[in-house]
């Protein structure tokens, strides 16, 4: 069982920056293979913002590419999302997400979600 706790976020002006952090615990060493940030808003369905694999490969939604950076600090068990050049359209609840190989023999992969943290960008 993986526990996720998000921090950071808040209010920023257009063009400003925020940094989100997600601390994970309880995962089996070597079993977590993907870490990601999603977001949702009343006007949009949940969408994948950025992801990073255990091997360090990153992927970004086109709407945030070149503005957001996802990173992982293995020593601190942290997943960060640095958000620069923020736009009002970035306003959403951001959710940390972790995927882990199944802990049960031949069982399915395990998906875990944080509670979500608000990011508001003033227009």
Beta strands, then each sheet from edge to edge (+ up, - down):
strand 1: 3-8
strand 2: 10-13
strand 3: 18-25
strand 4: 32-41
strand 5: 44-53
strand 6: 58-60
strand 7: 68-73
strand 8: 78-83
strand 9: 92-100
strand 10: 110-113
strand 11: 117-122
sheet 1: 1+ 3- 8+ 7-
sheet 2: 2+ 11+ 9- 4+ 5- 6+
sheet 3: 2+ 11+ 9- 10+
end
